[in-house]
Amino acid sequence: MAHTKWYKKSIDEVVNELNVDLNKGLSNEEVKNRKEKYGANELREGERISPLRRFLNQFKDFMVIILIIAAIVSGALGEISDTIIIFIVVLLNATLGFIQENRAEESLRALKSMSTPQAKVLRNGNIIEVKSPEIVPGDIVILEAGDFIPADGRIIESANLMIEESALTGESVPVSKNTDIPEGDEVPIGDRKNMVFSTGLVTHGRGKFIVTDTGMNTEIGKIAEMLESQEDLKTPLQEKLEGLGKWLGIIALGICAIIFAIGTFQGRPVFDMFMLAVSLAVAAIPEGLPAIVTIVLSLGVQRMIKKNAIIRKLPAVETLGTASVICSDKTGTLTQNKMTVTKVYTYNDLNDINQFDINQFDKNLAVQVGLLCNDSSIQEDDGEKRTIGDPTEIALVVLAYEKGMLKKEQESELPRVEEIPFESDRKLMSTIHKTDDKYRVFTKGAIDVLLDRCNKVLIGEEIKDITEEIKKDIKKANENMAADALRVLGLAFKDISNIPEKVTSDTIENDLVFVGMVGMIDPPREEVKAAVDKCKRAGIKPVMITGDYKVTAMAIAKELGILQKESEAVEGRAIENMSDDELYENVTKYSVYARVSPEHKVRIVKAWQRHGKIVAMTGDGVNDAPALKRANIGCAMGITGTDVSKEASDMILTDDNFATIVAAVEEGRTIYDNIKKSIHFLLSCNIGEIIALLIAILLNLPAPLLPIHILWVNLVTDSFPALALGVDPAEPDIMNRKPRDPKVGIFAGGLGLQIVLEGAIVGLVTLLAFYIGRYVNLETGITMAFVTLSFAQLVHSLNVRSINKSIFKLGLFSNKYQIAGIFTSVLLTIGVVFIPFIREVFKLSLIDGAHWLYAILLSFVPLVVVEIAKLIKTQVKGS
């Protein structure tokens, strides 16, 4: 069925081949059989990972593998408590990742279920409503204005039927449909006028069609199938954390080798050397880092949901933080997605809509023409108003409604008796209405065509002969409105005594009286201009890509601040004539791409990426899906987006709003900063542990810390402050920085050296505490080292809130979560020392007040040293 050329078959052939009764439709039994044969009318989702496999995937991380090896070694050496703690952490990390991935998929499934449309079908001789997945080949579907097309099909009845198919073809203008067989053997999809396609929307008229293809056999399904082979690009965060894990693993193994060499040289027992090696290996790896990164990203995802964005892939928020180009569609994303009349012209009188007086005769008649020569309407359901029809016609109905002119009242006074539907070749639409003793013709359409059909003009309340001078004035007004990017419609009328025997354009659309013109535009969203300004301050280039006309795109782009000069706009036909290399050379010059077809979007994305840019791309149609897949971050529309575009995306905008993307960029930058702070904190702490152990070994001293101490500090004591750093408030200048280069490492800008130096301070104060306590005995020395290391790391967490700014300028209590985390960790550390059975497991001893004071004073040394360094750095920069 998927390869049948239904558009080349007559209605009788389609009826016979699908075995359907035109008067009764399919029976319930036949529907059941066909559903079993063809399946549900749904697009096949990508291979769904089983819960078990999703959970096991969490253990693929390099650091997690190293931890598992350390746990096995510890268990083999009899350190069961170390093994248990390591496995608890590994399981915690895996569980968090598993839960977050499930949450994202559940959010997406909920969004899909909310958007499942219904269709009216003929079954068993009755018209019933069914959900679109229940549609089967052979169903007869009844269409009216506002209906969603649930499947592909052959039209069998059409009355002024027009369908918007932009999701499939990229063509924003509704297509006129009929039952005629098109000429030619291979007819493009857009020219198959006797077919309807899944995801289409009826904007005019009514009709019926027989379903020919459902699910993956539809034209949309074929595109969805092609997308299944597309590969996802790795995000910068994924690459960097993977590299960091391998780097730390190599360091851990190297340290183990060094310890064995030193131990052999010193003649120490092999078992003691093994335990020291395990201690250092554990110290080299920040065990809590994978879990903390997962939690920080997860919290960011939850915040994004509240900001109208569903993140489908956990690291996608961070990727947005590196975005340097945002390619956005115009309609609905930068604009309100509703045509709005902004100006009304009657002869020699152009008014903004807010200055428009409907009580004047000519202006009242202009509104009436637009309202009645119109197939759109405003309907009320349970007190809520909804518009149905073509966006351009809806704008005219809304104009009349807002001026107090209701369509139902007008139609009762002037009922429609005949009509000549709009045709793209003719560019006109006319309706005939009955008055008391005559008939009135209302006509609207393209001004150049309409003027040629007019021989009179309404000036005020008088009808006068139209002259060339008057036509010249009208055309000049039209040009001025078009220059403001307004879509202009001409309005005319005439009275006739009788309806001609044949109602055609030749018999009706002539000798008209010109009434006026309306200018309309899809206005920008109010919040987008501020979002564009924020983009520019952040060094991000906002780019508009639209299928609309260049003049309209430029007007909106200028108003929003996207476009500065006319040379920054280019049309799709120019892109068509460029090679990929030419597009690469020129792509940075343009801020607006007009009359662009969806297939050009992939080329534009690739050209920007060749310049090393991280590209965010919006899209809603099926043909947008390849570009969404290719972009570093694909943003699908939640309201107008198709299922295929959502499946191809990394993020779904539930409000279809450009400002939401900018908010996501800010959130991404904040999250990356905070993850960097957590890494800074955890690695400097771990380096402190390594230095303390290495120096002790080099000096031939007993180990100041045992593996269980290091695990406790890394996994419990440090976790609360590290998590608090993960939700640190954004720094005020975060959107005044240039986009971060994804190629630049985490430790760029001297951060690596800073981490080592800060770690050295923590390690030295820990060793000093061990040396002081050892004067009493070894257990007291180990306890002093454990307490001092814990407290010093907690105090050091205050340092990493900012690399340059003093904690006292930031506000000591500005991150309440951090203060709570430090307080909790202090209590836990004190509990380990004072609770007898825990103290025994940790092989610690009670220490007196003097030694507690020594530990507390030593723990503040890192804060004092780093604050002095920040002060010196600030003064050097200032000078």
SULLIN-V330393 format. One line per field, one symbol per residue. burial: 1 if it has 16 or more other C-alpha atoms within 10 Angstrom, else 0. Layout:
burial: ???
This chain:
burial: 000001111010011000011100111001100110011111100000000001100110011101110111110000110110011011101101110110110001001000000111111000100001111111111111111111111111110111111111111001111111110000000101111111111111111111111111111110111010000000111001100111011011101100110110000000001111111111111111111111111101110110111111011111111111111111111111111111111110011010010100011111111111111111000000001111111111111100101110000001110011110000011111110000111111111001101101111000000100001001001100110111111111111000100000000111111111111111111001101101111111111111110111111110011110000111110010000000110010011111111101111111111000111111111111111111111111110111111111111111111111111111111111111111111111111111111101100000111111111111111111111111110000011001100100010000000111111111111111111111000111111111111111111111111000111000000010111011001100100110000010011111100010011101111110011001000000000
